[in-house]
């Protein structure tokens, strides 16, 4: 992937960066607050990263644009709030959310990894994927992720394994011990709660069932399995129904637009109040004028692709539902005698006890944790060995990079995340991120650029910076860095003198005011590539 252009703004003011090149790019200024970070944040936001803008910047009213090149094909992205339009040379797609856009990206632009999440193989959030190559200036935390979404650092590692061809479910020794300890503690709590619930045996009508069947381990396991299957079937059905509803709305919209075509062929459609013949299509955040038949046909093609995508998602949900239904049928085939009677009384009996909710929650927690352990045990031993060798190679690469820039340094890499609470001094945090993203780039050979905002964070020494820049220049990929220079560094044209570096000076930008009317026309020209867009 190569970033060609970055732009953001509105009808009043804008900023456009179109000077990026292949290889090493350094965006710099002689002081802070010149817009370097906003440009990086705007780029990543346009591509689907979570909002990381400062509270003083009203991003919700702005449009964010980027042009990228993947495999020789140029794609343009336009985002406002949660809506994204993606345009290629021959088509335009419009999405109501980043979640929807990732399915399109995975199919047509670049591979989006899948990890096991809540029992299903799920496409990762784009924010998680982008942390593979993007390090923002704010909220850096070497012990965890920068973007705090539904995915965690364990999912990040699973994503790395997926990209390395080593996908599966795995836990490290610390994780396994933590899970086992938690299961033991939860079982002790559950045992105490069960003793308190045993008062139900005082009811003679239920005593026999409670003592002979209800408390039997086999039935309890049966109840848990069926409850789990029912719960997951319900979740998947709700998700499938949401997609069916969205598909139905899209089909209804297509019908209206096709009907509109017929009306326009027979006569003109005008507003009864103002007499305007402009016809608007809007998906909440992005608005397009569709009076022009070519634009309208483009929108129809985009909606048609969305409908096809919805059909695929609905089919995937149906397959998962059918699989679970088969498992449920298997469970119901060999239910023990009086099982239905037990189910009938179970809810009534436990609902009379204040401990029911707590015990049921504990049972579910134990089940989830035990499922994690079972999944871990299923991973083939050879795969675990391969992963271990892969981990060792990453850490070896990180250590080699670290020693090349800081021969006397004392950092020791034990994982791609540091231990929680680890303290870095000076530029050590920045050095850790440098070693991590460069090592992953080399090991995974991914096609994304490396984008590091404020890459000298922590007062990185000049000598270390020079070594880093030489390593960056040796990477066969686009590199985009930002840096704030000291007065003496700026006056000596520091980055302009580096051979092979594309130095972009932001020093002349107004303090805390990168948007201006000067580039508004250029910005609006870029946005006009999205046929029919109305700002």
Secondary structure, 3 states (H helix, E strand, C coil): CEEEEEEEECCCCEEEECCCCCCEEEEEECCCCCCHHHHHHHHHHHCCCCCCCCCCCCHHHCEEEEEEEECCEEEEEEEECCEEEEECCCCEEEECCHHHHHHHHHHHHCCCCEEEECCEEEECCHHHHHCCCEECCCCCCCCCCCCCCCCCHHHHHHHHHHHCCCCCCCCCHHHHHHHHHHHHHHHHHHHHHHHHHHHHHHCHHHHHHHHHHHCCHHHHHHHHHHHHHHHHHHHHHHHHHHHHHHHHHHHHHHHHHHHHHHHHHHCCCCCCCCCCCCCEEECCCCEEECCCHHHHHHHHHHHHHHHHHHHHHHHHHHHHHHHHHHHHHHHHHCCCCCHHHHHHHHHHHHHCCCCHHHHHHHHHHHHHHHHHHHHHHHCCHHHHHHHHHHHHHHHHHHHHHHHHHCCCCCCCCCCCCCCCCCCCCCCHHHHHHHHHHHHHHHHHCCCCCEEECCCCCCCCCHHHHHHHHHHHHCCCCCEEEEEECCHHHHHCCCHHHCCCEEEEECCCCECCECCEHHHHHHHHHHHCCCCCEEC
